[in-house]
Amino acid sequence: MPLQTQVTNKDSPHHIQEPTFASMLKRNLKQTPQKPKNPTILVYRKGTSQNNTDHTTPEKKNLEVILRKELSCKEITIKNVKPVRNDGIAITCGEEKDIKALLEKIEKTKSLKENVTARPPAKRHSSIIIYGIPNSTPLEDIQEALKSNANIENSLRLRFKIRGRQPDTSHWVFEAPAEDFYHLKSIRKIAINWKMHGIQEFYHIKKCLRCQDFGHVVSECKCTKPFCGFCGNRHETHQCRANLPPIKL
């Protein structure tokens, strides 16, 4: 008896196609439009600061005093002001025209031009991570290895270190311009002091240590009760006893 095969006609009006998991997930996923970033300018104080009698940082105090004296907040729309490294402040405005107005004010006002300098934030490059470098290795040896063994012309800026898996080792995270980044990513390994070390792209991902979710940190978390990062129950991670033997009563 010949084997009968059942043919399903997808064009038939009686055919019902079951939704896949991917299609349901895509349907439920909320597409939030990305908001454009407000323009920001970095402002620093020129030269040395005067002595002050209070306990505030001198450079920061004088910088804010100068801006407050010569520049009114009514002239520009300011969305945010926060301190940055090297005793500067980052001023975020509502529109690009506010940034232009601020720069023109600094250029045309004698006291501001003599005491204040402003520049846009530097562009942030991608990061690469080099694994398992001994803690005794100086930065100069790594920079020399990058130049001689990976043909990197300029020294890369070290961002930070992460404790390695092996004792007395660290993973080094460097900032790399686009051309150097893709080249290092493609070679995957590099020889440093006669030992091979893996290279990969490093992803800067925010993770909340309270709710264990991604995309924000503890200071931005709206969760009132914590989740354990080890067992997932509702307690602090450092209070977890899941890996400990049960208490005998």
Secondary structure by P-SEA (a helix, b strand, c coil): ccbbbbbbccccccbbbbbcaaaaaaaaccccccccccbbbbbbbccccccccccccaaaaaaaaaaaaccccccccccccccccccbbbbbcccaaaaaaaaaaaaacccccccbbbbcccbbbbbbbbccccccccaaaaaaaaaacccccbbbbbccccccccccbbbbbbbbcaaaaaaaaaacccccccbbbbbbbbbbbbbbccccccccccccccccbbbbccccccccccccccccccccc
